[in-house]
Amino acid sequence: MITHIVGNRPQFIKLAPLYRALNQAGCVQNIIHSGQHYDENMSDVFFQELGIPNPYVNLMAGGGSHAQMTAKAMLGLEEELLDKKPSLVILYGDTNTTLAGAVVASKLCIPIAHVEAGPRVHCKANPEECNRIATDHLSDILFCPDQISMQNLQKEGLGDRAYMTGDIMYDTYLSIAEKTAQDASQEEIIVMTWHRQENTSGKERMESILNLVQQLGDKVVCPLHPRTRKCLTEYGLMEKAEAIPNFEIIDPVGYMDMVALMQRAKLILTDSGGVSKESSYAGAKCLFMLDLDVWEDLVRDDWIHKVDPQDQTRVEEALAFARRAKHVPQADRPKYYGDGHAAAKMVQALQEKNLI
C-alpha cells in the first residue's frame, strides 16, 4: 500500500499523474487529505477534474498558526499511518502538511518519497524553506523538478537519493492545456493570484498591491483566495478593490479554468511559487510579489521579475516590464522543467530502489 499525503491545490495537481502512473504499474494506493485547504472550490473540485479518487479521509487540519496546523496534521497522520501501515509514503512540495507527513512517517520508519525536492530560496525566514529542507533530509528518495534543485541536494549531501525527473506539474499542465486551448482572438489579460501571508498580513501592504493592480491598466482577472478576501474585508479594503475599473475579482477556480485563464494571459501577477513556474508553461511572463528567487533560471532569464509593491522605484520597473509583456509562443518558452513525463520517471526510480 502506498499512501499519498496532500493538503492544497498544487499538491493535488502533482498527485494526479503519479497516481495514474502507479496505478498502471499495479500499485495499491490511498490518499490522505490533511484538510489544509478546506473550501470546496479550493479542494474537492480538483479531484473531480483531475480524475483521481477522493481521499479516504480528511483530517480537517486547516486553520490556526503554522504550529497548530502542523500539530493537528501530525496527530491525524500518526493515527492513519498506524492503522493502514503503508509500505511507502509520498509527499509533495513544501507545505505544513508535507513537513507533518515527513516527521510522522520517519518516526514510524516508513520510507518516504518527496516530489518536488531540492528547490531553495536561501532564506529561512520563509516558512516553506524550513519545510523543504527538513522533508528532503528525512526522505529516502527525492524527485527534482530541475537541475538547480539537483545541485542543491548534492551540496547538502543528498545526491545519492536524488533523481532529475522534471516537474510533475508540467505533466498535468500539458494534459489539461490540450482540453482548454484558447481562441487566439480572445482578449489578452493579466492573471493574478494573491494569497501569501507576507502579502495579506497588513493593510498597508494589501493597499499597495491594489495600487499596483490599478496602475497596470490592463484587465486583471483574479480568482480571489478565501484568506485574501477575508483580509481585504477585515482591513476595509474590499470596496476599494471592487472599485478598480480594470480589476475583475472572481471566485476560486478549478485547475482546468486556471489553465484556460493562463493561456489567455500576456502576464501573470502572483505570489505563488508554483504559479510563477507555471507561467513559463503558459507563455506569460511573471511579476512576482515576493523578494525570493524561487526558480533561479527563470529569474536569471528575466522571465520572472520581482516587484515590491511598496517600493515606487520597483513598481515603475514592474510597470515597464508589464508594458513589454506579450504572450510567448510555445517554441520560445523556457525548457528547464523536463519533458512532461516526470511521473513515468518517478515510477521507474521507485522500482529501481525496490520501494514499489
C-alpha positions as CSV (number, residue, x, y, z in Angstrom):
1,M,0.0,0.0,0.0
2,I,1.2,3.4,-1.0
3,T,-0.2,6.5,0.9
4,H,-0.2,9.9,-0.7
5,I,-0.4,12.8,1.7
6,V,-1.8,16.1,0.3
7,G,-3.4,19.2,1.6
8,N,-3.6,22.0,-1.0
9,R,-4.2,22.7,-4.7
10,P,-0.7,22.4,-6.1
11,Q,-0.3,19.0,-4.3
12,F,-3.5,17.7,-5.9
13,I,-2.1,18.7,-9.3
14,K,1.2,16.9,-8.6
15,L,-0.5,13.9,-7.3
16,A,-2.7,13.2,-10.3
17,P,-0.2,12.0,-12.9
18,L,1.8,10.0,-10.3
19,Y,-1.3,8.3,-9.0
20,R,-2.2,7.2,-12.5
21,A,1.3,6.0,-13.4
22,L,1.5,4.0,-10.1
23,N,-2.0,2.5,-10.9
24,Q,-0.8,1.4,-14.3
25,A,2.2,-0.3,-12.5
26,G,-0.2,-2.3,-10.4
27,C,0.3,-0.5,-7.1
28,V,-2.4,-0.3,-4.4
29,Q,-2.8,3.3,-3.2
30,N,-4.8,5.6,-0.9
31,I,-4.9,9.3,-0.4
32,I,-5.0,11.3,2.9
33,H,-6.1,14.9,2.7
34,S,-4.9,16.9,5.6
35,G,-7.6,19.5,5.1
36,Q,-5.1,22.3,4.9
37,H,-7.3,23.8,2.1
38,Y,-10.9,23.0,3.1
39,D,-13.0,25.3,0.9
40,E,-14.9,23.2,-1.7
41,N,-13.7,25.4,-4.6
42,M,-10.2,25.1,-3.3
43,S,-10.2,21.4,-2.8
44,D,-12.9,18.9,-3.8
45,V,-13.3,20.1,-7.4
46,F,-9.7,19.3,-8.1
47,F,-10.1,15.6,-7.5
48,Q,-13.0,15.5,-9.9
49,E,-11.3,17.5,-12.6
50,L,-8.1,15.6,-12.4
51,G,-9.8,12.2,-12.5
52,I,-8.3,10.9,-9.2
53,P,-10.2,9.2,-6.3
54,N,-11.3,11.3,-3.4
55,P,-9.2,10.9,-0.3
56,Y,-10.5,8.2,2.0
57,V,-10.1,10.7,5.0
58,N,-9.9,14.4,5.5
59,L,-8.0,15.3,8.7
60,M,-9.5,18.8,8.8
61,A,-6.2,20.3,10.0
62,G,-6.7,23.7,8.3
63,G,-6.7,27.0,10.2
64,G,-4.6,28.3,13.1
65,S,-0.9,29.1,13.2
66,H,1.8,27.2,11.5
67,A,2.4,25.2,14.7
68,Q,-1.2,24.4,15.2
69,M,-1.8,23.3,11.7
70,T,1.3,21.1,11.6
71,A,0.5,19.6,15.0
72,K,-3.1,18.8,14.0
73,A,-1.9,17.2,10.8
74,M,0.8,15.1,12.7
75,L,-1.8,13.8,15.2
76,G,-4.2,12.7,12.5
77,L,-1.5,11.3,10.2
78,E,0.0,9.2,13.0
79,E,-3.3,7.5,13.7
80,E,-4.0,6.8,10.0
81,L,-0.5,5.5,9.2
82,L,-0.5,3.2,12.2
83,D,-3.9,1.9,11.1
84,K,-3.1,1.4,7.4
85,K,0.6,0.5,7.7
86,P,1.7,1.7,4.2
87,S,4.9,0.5,2.7
88,L,5.7,3.9,1.2
89,V,4.5,7.5,1.9
90,I,4.7,10.0,-0.9
91,L,4.9,13.7,0.0
92,Y,4.6,16.8,-2.3
93,G,6.1,20.2,-2.2
94,D,6.8,22.3,0.9
95,T,3.6,22.9,3.0
96,N,3.0,22.3,6.7
97,T,1.2,19.1,5.5
98,T,4.4,17.9,3.9
99,L,6.5,18.6,7.0
100,A,4.0,16.8,9.2
101,G,4.0,13.8,6.9
102,A,7.8,13.7,6.9
103,V,8.1,13.8,10.6
104,V,5.4,11.2,11.3
105,A,6.4,8.7,8.6
106,S,10.1,8.9,9.5
107,K,9.4,8.2,13.2
108,L,7.3,5.2,12.2
109,C,10.1,4.0,9.9
110,I,8.0,4.2,6.8
111,P,10.0,5.0,3.6
112,I,9.3,8.5,2.2
113,A,9.4,9.8,-1.4
114,H,9.4,13.5,-1.9
115,V,8.0,15.0,-5.1
116,E,9.5,18.5,-5.9
117,A,12.6,18.1,-3.8
118,G,15.5,20.5,-3.8
119,P,14.2,24.0,-4.6
120,R,15.8,26.5,-2.2
121,V,15.2,30.3,-1.7
122,H,18.1,30.5,0.7
123,C,16.0,32.3,3.3
124,K,15.0,30.5,6.5
125,A,12.5,33.3,7.3
126,N,10.4,31.8,4.6
127,P,8.4,29.0,6.3
128,E,8.2,26.8,3.2
129,E,12.0,26.8,3.1
130,C,12.2,25.1,6.5
131,N,9.6,22.6,5.4
132,R,11.5,21.8,2.2
133,I,14.9,21.3,4.0
134,A,13.5,19.1,6.7
135,T,11.5,17.0,4.3
136,D,14.3,16.4,1.9
137,H,16.6,15.3,4.7
138,L,14.1,12.9,6.2
139,S,13.1,11.4,2.8
140,D,14.5,8.2,1.2
141,I,14.1,9.2,-2.4
142,L,14.0,12.7,-3.9
143,F,12.4,13.7,-7.2
144,C,13.8,17.0,-8.6
145,P,12.0,19.4,-11.0
146,D,15.1,21.0,-12.4
147,Q,18.9,20.8,-12.4
148,I,19.3,23.6,-9.9
149,S,17.3,21.5,-7.4
150,M,19.6,18.6,-8.1
151,Q,22.7,20.7,-7.4
152,N,21.2,22.0,-4.1
153,L,20.7,18.4,-2.9
154,Q,24.2,17.4,-3.9
155,K,25.6,20.4,-1.9
156,E,23.6,19.1,1.1
157,G,25.0,15.6,0.8
158,L,21.7,14.1,-0.6
159,G,22.8,13.5,-4.2
160,D,22.7,9.7,-3.9
161,R,18.9,9.9,-3.1
162,A,18.1,12.4,-5.9
163,Y,16.6,11.9,-9.3
164,M,16.1,14.5,-12.0
165,T,12.6,13.7,-13.2
166,G,11.4,17.2,-14.3
167,D,8.4,18.9,-12.9
168,I,5.3,16.7,-12.5
169,M,3.1,19.8,-12.7
170,Y,4.2,20.0,-16.3
171,D,2.7,16.6,-16.9
172,T,-0.7,17.8,-15.6
173,Y,-0.4,21.2,-17.4
174,L,0.1,19.6,-20.8
175,S,-2.8,17.2,-20.4
176,I,-5.1,20.0,-19.3
177,A,-3.9,22.5,-21.9
178,E,-4.9,20.3,-24.7
179,K,-8.5,20.4,-23.5
180,T,-8.6,24.2,-22.8
181,A,-6.9,25.6,-25.9
182,Q,-7.9,29.2,-26.4
183,D,-9.2,31.1,-29.4
184,A,-6.4,33.4,-30.5
185,S,-8.8,36.2,-31.0
186,Q,-9.7,36.4,-27.3
187,E,-8.7,39.5,-25.3
188,E,-5.3,39.0,-23.7
189,I,-5.4,39.6,-19.9
190,I,-3.3,39.7,-16.8
191,V,-4.0,36.8,-14.5
192,M,-3.4,37.4,-10.8
193,T,-3.1,35.0,-7.8
194,W,-2.7,36.5,-4.3
195,H,-2.6,34.5,-1.1
196,R,0.7,34.5,0.7
197,Q,0.9,35.6,4.4
198,E,3.6,38.1,3.5
199,N,1.1,39.9,1.2
200,T,-2.1,39.6,3.3
201,S,-1.0,40.3,6.9
202,G,-1.1,44.2,6.8
203,K,-3.4,46.8,5.5
204,E,-0.6,49.0,4.0
205,R,0.8,46.0,2.1
206,M,-2.5,45.0,0.7
207,E,-3.4,48.5,-0.3
208,S,-0.1,48.9,-2.1
209,I,-0.9,45.7,-4.1
210,L,-4.2,47.1,-5.1
211,N,-2.5,50.3,-6.2
212,L,-0.1,48.2,-8.4
213,V,-3.1,46.4,-10.0
214,Q,-4.7,49.8,-10.8
215,Q,-1.5,51.2,-12.3
216,L,-1.1,48.1,-14.6
217,G,-4.1,49.5,-16.5
218,D,-4.8,46.3,-18.5
219,K,-7.6,43.9,-17.4
220,V,-6.5,41.9,-14.3
221,V,-8.5,38.8,-13.6
222,C,-8.0,37.4,-10.0
223,P,-9.6,34.2,-8.7
224,L,-9.6,35.5,-5.1
225,H,-8.3,33.2,-2.4
226,P,-10.7,33.0,0.6
227,R,-8.0,34.2,3.0
228,T,-7.2,37.2,0.8
229,R,-10.9,38.1,0.6
230,K,-11.2,37.8,4.4
231,C,-8.2,40.1,4.9
232,L,-9.4,42.7,2.4
233,T,-12.8,42.7,4.2
234,E,-11.2,43.0,7.7
235,Y,-9.0,45.9,6.6
236,G,-11.9,47.7,5.0
237,L,-10.3,47.4,1.5
238,M,-12.9,45.3,-0.3
239,E,-14.8,48.3,-1.5
240,K,-11.6,49.8,-2.9
241,A,-10.7,46.5,-4.7
242,E,-14.1,46.3,-6.3
243,A,-14.0,49.9,-7.4
244,I,-10.8,49.4,-9.5
245,P,-12.0,49.6,-13.1
246,N,-9.5,47.1,-14.6
247,F,-9.8,44.6,-11.7
248,E,-12.1,41.6,-12.1
249,I,-12.4,39.6,-8.9
250,I,-13.8,36.1,-9.4
251,D,-14.4,33.1,-7.1
252,P,-11.6,30.5,-6.8
253,V,-11.5,28.3,-9.9
254,G,-10.6,24.7,-10.6
255,Y,-7.4,23.8,-12.4
256,M,-8.9,23.5,-15.9
257,D,-10.3,27.0,-15.6
258,M,-7.0,28.3,-14.2
259,V,-5.1,26.8,-17.2
260,A,-7.6,28.4,-19.6
261,L,-7.1,31.8,-17.9
262,M,-3.3,31.4,-18.1
263,Q,-3.5,30.5,-21.8
264,R,-5.1,33.9,-22.3
265,A,-2.6,35.8,-20.3
266,K,0.1,38.1,-21.5
267,L,1.4,38.5,-17.9
268,I,0.9,36.7,-14.6
269,L,1.0,38.7,-11.3
270,T,1.4,36.3,-8.4
271,D,3.0,35.5,-5.0
272,S,2.8,31.7,-5.7
273,G,6.0,29.8,-6.4
274,G,4.1,27.2,-8.3
275,V,2.2,29.7,-10.4
276,S,5.3,31.6,-11.2
277,K,6.9,28.5,-12.6
278,E,3.7,27.5,-14.5
279,S,3.8,30.9,-16.2
280,S,6.6,29.6,-18.3
281,Y,4.4,26.7,-19.4
282,A,1.6,29.1,-20.4
283,G,3.8,31.5,-22.2
284,A,3.1,34.5,-20.0
285,K,5.9,36.3,-18.2
286,C,5.6,36.8,-14.5
287,L,5.6,39.7,-11.9
288,F,6.4,38.0,-8.6
289,M,5.3,39.8,-5.4
290,L,8.0,38.4,-3.1
291,D,11.7,39.1,-2.8
292,L,12.6,35.4,-3.3
293,D,14.4,33.6,-6.1
294,V,12.2,30.5,-6.1
295,W,13.1,29.5,-9.7
296,E,16.6,30.8,-10.3
297,D,16.7,30.1,-14.0
298,L,13.5,32.0,-14.7
299,V,14.7,34.9,-12.6
300,R,18.1,35.0,-14.4
301,D,16.3,34.9,-17.8
302,D,14.1,37.8,-16.7
303,W,11.0,35.6,-17.2
304,I,10.2,36.2,-13.6
305,H,10.6,39.8,-12.5
306,K,10.3,40.6,-8.8
307,V,8.3,43.6,-7.6
308,D,7.9,45.2,-4.2
309,P,4.5,47.0,-4.3
310,Q,5.7,49.3,-1.5
311,D,8.8,50.5,-3.4
312,Q,7.9,53.0,-6.0
313,T,11.1,52.5,-7.9
314,R,10.4,48.8,-8.1
315,V,6.8,49.5,-9.1
316,E,8.0,51.7,-12.0
317,E,10.3,49.0,-13.2
318,A,7.5,46.4,-12.9
319,L,5.2,48.6,-14.9
320,A,7.8,48.9,-17.7
321,F,8.2,45.1,-17.6
322,A,4.4,44.7,-17.9
323,R,4.2,47.1,-20.9
324,R,6.7,45.0,-22.8
325,A,4.9,41.7,-21.9
326,K,3.2,39.7,-24.6
327,H,2.1,36.1,-25.0
328,V,5.1,33.9,-25.9
329,P,4.8,31.1,-28.5
330,Q,5.4,27.5,-27.4
331,A,8.8,27.3,-29.3
332,D,10.2,30.3,-27.4
333,R,9.3,29.4,-23.8
334,P,11.9,28.2,-21.3
335,K,12.5,24.5,-21.1
336,Y,14.1,23.9,-17.7
337,Y,11.5,21.5,-16.2
338,G,11.6,18.3,-18.2
339,D,9.5,16.8,-21.0
340,G,6.2,16.2,-19.4
341,H,6.9,12.6,-18.5
342,A,8.0,13.1,-14.8
343,A,5.5,10.6,-13.4
344,A,6.9,7.7,-15.5
345,K,10.4,8.6,-14.4
346,M,9.4,8.6,-10.8
347,V,7.8,5.1,-11.1
348,Q,11.0,3.8,-12.7
349,A,13.1,5.2,-9.9
350,L,10.9,3.7,-7.2
351,Q,11.2,0.4,-8.9
352,E,15.0,0.7,-9.2
353,K,15.1,1.4,-5.4
354,N,12.7,-1.5,-4.7
355,L,10.3,0.9,-3.0
356,I,7.4,-0.5,-5.0
